[in-house]
């Protein structure tokens, strides 16, 4: 745990990786726009920046992003969500000097998610209590059939102290992120590995149900072994037992 409360945050950097998400990207960026606007109303002293990392995109994602004028677009060709997230952090924080890293916060979500309007406000409030890491909860949207969604809920604890880690809903202080070595260039579980290292460092961490996002309920995703594959396995289980 931190020994004393840090000075209040001055900057929040929202990092969003995307691989051919033109169908869902506008919805995601629109919800982030709303969250940034709410943060500006609630905490005008905190500056927010949104970095969208287009990873090997061959669709119209760049055109969609162009409709959101406050989004900084970066491009990589890695087909690796860990590498894309890490690159987004580098772009977002390139001008941050070492003494200020404790006053910068990284908020991560995905291009197939919808964040609530108070998503950033809640993270800033938690960070200003001295937390270095906040792991939030996610819930599949209506694209997932009701029976499969019921099985998902039976396996997931949407409460404070929950055991889940989702890159789609993750906040970390920049100083803690850097001390832990950042995101590894992994195709899956880059979020879990980062959280493990931050927690092991003794940083102040909280698994919070107050920070909640909706994610796509699709059962076929961009990367093998990701969240969509997990939902696909639940759907297959239901088909076998139904």
C-alpha positions in Angstrom: 0.0 0.0 0.0 1.1 3.6 -0.6 2.4 5.3 2.5 0.7 8.6 1.8 -1.9 10.1 -0.5 -0.4 11.4 -3.8 -1.2 14.8 -5.1 -4.4 14.8 -7.2 -4.2 13.5 -10.8 -3.6 16.0 -13.5 -4.0 13.8 -16.6 -5.9 10.7 -17.7 -4.9 8.8 -20.8 -7.5 6.5 -22.4 -5.9 3.7 -24.4 -8.0 1.7 -26.9 -6.6 -1.0 -29.2 -8.5 -2.0 -32.3 -8.2 -4.6 -35.0 -10.9 -4.2 -37.8 -13.6 -2.9 -35.5 -15.4 -0.4 -37.8 -18.8 -1.9 -37.0 -18.5 -1.3 -33.2 -15.8 1.4 -33.0 -18.1 4.5 -33.4 -20.2 3.2 -30.5 -17.1 2.7 -28.3 -15.6 6.1 -29.1 -18.9 7.8 -28.6 -19.2 6.4 -25.1 -15.6 7.5 -24.4 -16.4 11.0 -25.7 -19.3 11.1 -23.2 -17.0 9.9 -20.3 -14.4 12.6 -21.2 -17.1 15.3 -21.3 -18.4 14.2 -17.9 -14.8 14.2 -16.5 -14.3 17.8 -17.8 -17.6 18.9 -16.1 -16.8 17.2 -12.8 -13.0 17.7 -12.7 -12.0 20.6 -15.1 -8.5 20.4 -13.5 -7.9 17.0 -15.1 -6.9 16.8 -18.7 -8.0 13.8 -20.7 -6.4 12.3 -23.9 -7.7 9.4 -26.0 -5.3 7.3 -28.0 -6.8 4.8 -30.5 -4.2 2.2 -31.7 -5.2 0.6 -35.0 -3.4 -2.7 -35.2 -3.2 -4.2 -38.7 -6.5 -2.7 -39.6 -7.7 -3.1 -43.2 -11.2 -1.9 -42.7 -12.6 1.7 -42.3 -11.6 2.1 -38.7 -9.5 5.1 -39.4 -12.5 6.8 -41.2 -14.6 6.1 -38.1 -12.0 7.5 -35.8 -11.8 10.7 -37.9 -15.3 11.5 -36.9 -14.1 11.9 -33.3 -11.8 15.0 -33.5 -10.3 14.6 -30.0 -9.0 11.1 -30.6 -5.3 10.6 -31.4 -4.9 7.8 -33.9 -1.7 5.6 -33.9 -1.1 2.6 -36.1 0.9 -0.6 -35.7 1.1 -3.8 -37.6 1.5 -6.4 -34.9 -1.8 -8.3 -34.6 -1.0 -8.4 -30.9 -3.2 -6.6 -28.3 -0.4 -6.4 -25.7 1.9 -4.7 -28.2 -0.9 -2.4 -29.3 -1.8 -1.4 -25.7 1.9 -0.8 -24.9 2.3 1.4 -28.0 -0.7 3.4 -27.0 0.8 4.2 -23.6 4.1 5.3 -25.3 2.2 7.6 -27.6 0.0 9.0 -24.9 2.8 9.7 -22.4 5.7 10.6 -24.6 6.0 14.0 -23.0 5.6 13.0 -19.4 8.6 13.6 -17.2 9.5 11.2 -14.4 8.5 13.4 -11.4 5.0 13.7 -12.8 4.2 10.0 -13.5 2.3 9.6 -10.3 -0.1 12.3 -11.4 -1.0 10.6 -14.7 -3.5 7.8 -15.0 -4.0 5.1 -17.7 -7.6 4.0 -18.4 -7.9 1.0 -20.7 -10.9 -0.3 -22.6 -11.5 -2.1 -25.9 -13.0 -1.0 -29.3 -16.0 -3.3 -28.9 -17.0 -1.9 -25.5 -19.3 0.8 -24.2 -18.2 2.7 -21.1 -20.6 4.6 -18.8 -20.6 8.4 -18.7 -19.0 8.3 -15.2 -16.3 5.8 -16.1 -13.4 8.3 -15.9 -14.8 10.3 -13.0 -15.0 7.2 -10.8 -11.5 6.2 -11.7 -10.1 9.6 -10.9 -12.0 9.6 -7.6 -10.5 6.2 -6.7 -7.0 7.3 -7.8 -7.2 10.4 -5.6 -7.7 8.2 -2.6 -4.2 6.8 -3.2 -5.0 3.8 -5.3 -2.5 2.7 -8.0 -4.6 0.1 -9.8 -8.3 -0.4 -10.3 -9.7 -3.5 -12.0 -13.3 -3.1 -13.0 -16.0 -5.4 -14.1 -17.5 -6.1 -17.6 -20.7 -7.6 -18.8 -21.5 -9.0 -22.3 -24.2 -7.0 -24.2 -27.4 -8.2 -25.7 -25.6 -9.9 -28.6 -25.1 -12.8 -26.3 -28.2 -15.0 -26.1 -30.1 -14.9 -22.7 -29.3 -18.5 -21.7 -25.6 -18.1 -22.3 -25.7 -14.7 -20.5 -27.3 -16.4 -17.5 -24.5 -19.0 -17.4 -22.0 -16.1 -17.6 -23.5 -14.4 -14.6 -23.5 -17.6 -12.6 -19.7 -17.7 -13.1 -18.9 -14.0 -12.5 -19.0 -12.0 -9.3 -19.8 -8.4 -10.0 -18.9 -7.1 -6.6 -16.1 -5.2 -4.9 -13.2 -7.6 -4.3 -14.0 -9.6 -7.5 -11.3 -11.8 -8.9 -11.6 -10.8 -12.5 -9.1 -8.9 -14.7 -10.2 -7.3 -18.0 -8.1 -5.1 -20.2 -11.5 -3.8 -21.3 -11.9 -2.1 -17.9 -8.6 -1.4 -16.3 -7.1 1.7 -14.7 -3.5 2.1 -13.5 -1.3 4.9 -12.3 1.5 5.6 -14.8 4.2 5.3 -12.2 2.9 1.9 -11.1 2.6 0.8 -14.8 6.2 1.8 -15.6 7.6 0.2 -12.4 5.8 -3.1 -13.3 7.3 -3.1 -16.8 4.2 -2.2 -18.8 2.2 -4.4 -21.1 4.0 -7.4 -22.5 3.7 -8.0 -26.3 1.3 -10.9 -25.7 -1.7 -11.8 -27.9 -3.9 -12.6 -24.8 -3.6 -12.2 -21.1 -1.4 -9.1 -21.3 -3.8 -7.5 -18.8 -3.6 -10.4 -16.3 0.2 -10.4 -16.4 0.4 -6.6 -15.8 -2.0 -6.7 -12.9 -0.1 -9.6 -11.3 3.1 -7.6 -11.4 1.5 -4.4 -10.1 0.0 -6.3 -7.2 3.2 -8.0 -6.5 5.0 -4.7 -6.2 3.0 -3.7 -3.2 1.0 -1.0 -5.0 -2.4 0.0 -3.7 -4.9 -2.0 -5.7 -8.7 -2.4 -5.7 -11.1 -4.7 -7.6 -14.2 -2.5 -7.9 -17.7 -3.1 -9.1 -18.4 0.6 -9.3 -16.3 0.8 -12.5 -18.3 -1.3 -15.0 -18.5 -1.5 -18.8 -20.4 -3.4 -21.4 -18.5 -5.4 -23.9 -19.5 -7.2 -27.1 -21.4 -10.5 -26.6 -20.0 -12.0 -29.8 -18.7 -15.5 -29.5 -16.1 -15.3 -32.3 -13.3 -12.8 -31.8 -10.2 -11.4 -33.5 -7.7 -13.4 -31.4 -7.7 -17.0 -30.3 -8.1 -17.4 -26.6 -9.7 -14.1 -25.9 -13.0 -13.1 -24.3 -15.1 -14.0 -27.3 -13.6 -17.5 -27.3 -14.6 -17.8 -23.6 -18.2 -16.8 -24.5 -18.1 -19.2 -27.4 -17.2 -22.0 -25.0 -20.1 -21.1 -22.7 -22.5 -21.1 -25.7 -21.2 -24.5 -26.8 -21.6 -25.8 -23.3 -25.2 -24.7 -23.4 -25.8 -26.4 -26.7 -24.5 -29.7 -25.3 -26.5 -29.6 -22.2 -29.7 -28.0 -23.6 
